[in-house]
Amino acid sequence: MLLVWLGHPGKSIKITCEITGTWYQAPPDWAYRGQTDLAATDLQPVAKVSLTGGQFWQQAELEVRTAGRYVLDFKNTSGIGRFRHILLGANGQVVADVGGGIQADVANPFFLRHGREVELIPSHYQLLTQLESPFFLAEPRPYMDALDSYRQTIKQGTAITLVCLGLLLGLMIYYTAIALVRKRLSEAMYALFILGNLLFNGTALLVFPELLGMHWIYLVSVPILFSNAAYVVFVMSLLEIRQGTHPRLRKAGLALLGLLAGLVVLAIVKPNWSLEIDRYGVGAFLSYGLVAGLVRAREGSVSARYYLCAIGAFFVLGIWTITASSGDGSSLFIEHMGLLSVSVEVVLLALVLSYQFGQLYRDKENALERMEHSRRVARTDALTGLPNRVALDMALETLPQHGCLTFIDLDGLKFYNDQFGHARGDERLRSFAYHLDKQLGAQAQAHRLGGDEFAITCVHGGEAWIATALEQAVAHMCASGFEFAGASYGSVLIHEHPSLEEVKRMADHRMYDNKRHRKAQRGQPQDTHEGLQS
């Protein structure tokens, strides 16, 4: 066929020309030996390149009307094992012979592209293009573009490749770290899924061959075989699909894993079919993820509803990618669309997992609040609001040697309970607790031990100051309607004995000594009311 390259001398026209010609399939051992007419050879004409790979040659004719620098490249796919362009002049001489591919250890003049630059003069040319690869993701279509135009059109694809692969790499590291720290299966499987796609896209889009010297073509197919299975396990873990709660989804997931394992074996037996097998595996796990998301979302799972947004977008883009055999004629490859679909899913899934992390954090905060509330209740006297005996024991553990402990026994509680009822007695206890706590301020802490027994812990010692605070608290109680108010107390410094139990016993003993002394004083005629005696 004849393809005319449009142009006018002295005027550059920005136009991309797809090169159409006749395709031939060659045996694996066939070699080019300078033939100028492939139709005259024993090669078999074919309608298009087979996606299961092989060696193919295309012969096309083209007319160049404008001298300049041009670039030969391929549309639709960059996953090509080896290629070669042989450009013949009008008299059959070789004008250019350039090649490359993923399997070829040849530097690419254009970053992440198979483009090969040639300088042409106005003339008639024949182009022989060789393709040799174990498989193709889509049908490679040779095309030619002016150098300046080519440089502009490839920018979009290069940007997509670098941004999306950077995104996948960062999130893979993140999910790996989360999986190691939290020992969660879902994050581990998702990191493995991302790794598979990172290897596939990084190889197919020439990042690993160019930057890392990795030329193994099966990195385009093998990692996806395992990432498909990892995604199924991820879905089962993320959506909590268990035998006891979702037996059908569980059995379907296990059956799918068995099927994917079988596809791995088939890919080993027929490696040229491995990329086609990947397509079926991707379609299978996308369908399972969508169905599982729908079922769990209908059951009210909030995580499943968020996941449904991610898998919905991934399903549409992913199915389009695995069923497309050719692109839209732009400079983007099928691999770019696949990379975009995975990146969209990864970003949306990050939002789902962020929600889960946020929910776990909220649940943890609520649990801590409930625990703290229970702890406060356990250490607080319900009637007076003062710390209780448990809190006293904890406070004694941190009390310094120069601190002191005071035990208090409140007088007259039985009298108020018997004469006015327990409500009045409780009011008397609350009144004493309020006035005592107010007098102590921040310098000491009052505790209620139970009944009419109280205690004071003070980090600065000061028995005289505590006695004064008690006198003032009792005086305020008398003024507030409890005229028969009084209290006995006993104080001990922490350094008086190394045993805290002995310190408490000493404080209790001194309190009762004080109580007996006050009772003896109340027996004197001039003592007409109860008061605080030291």
Buried (B, 14 or more C-beta within 10 A) or exposed (E): EEBEBEBEEEEEEEEBBEBBBBBBBBEEEBEBEEBEEBEEBEBEEBEEBBBBBBBBBBBBBBBBEBBBEBBBBBBBBBBBBBBBBBBBBEEEEEBBBBBBBBBBEBEBEBBBBBBBBBEBEEBBBBBBBBBBBBBBBBBBBBBBBBBEBBBEBBEEBBEBBBEBBEBBBEBBEBBBEBBEEEEBEBBBBBBBBBBBBBBBBBBBBBBBBBEEEBBEBBBBBBBBBBBBBBBBBBBBBBBEBEEEEBEEBBEBBBEBBEBBEEBBEBBEEEBBBBBBBBBBBBBBBBBBBBBBBBBBBEEEBEBBBBBBBBBBBBBBBBBEBBEBBBBEEEBBBBBBBBBBBBBBBBBBBBEBBEBBEEEEEEEEEEEEEEEEEEEEEEBBBEBBEBBBBBBBBEBBEEBEEEBBBBBBBBBBBEBBBEEEEEEBBBBBBBBBBBBBBEBBEEEBBBBBBEEBBBBBBBBEBBBEBBBEBBBBBBBBBBEBEBEBBBBBBBBBBBEEBEEBEEBBBBBBEBBEEBBEEBEEEBEEEEEEEBBBBB
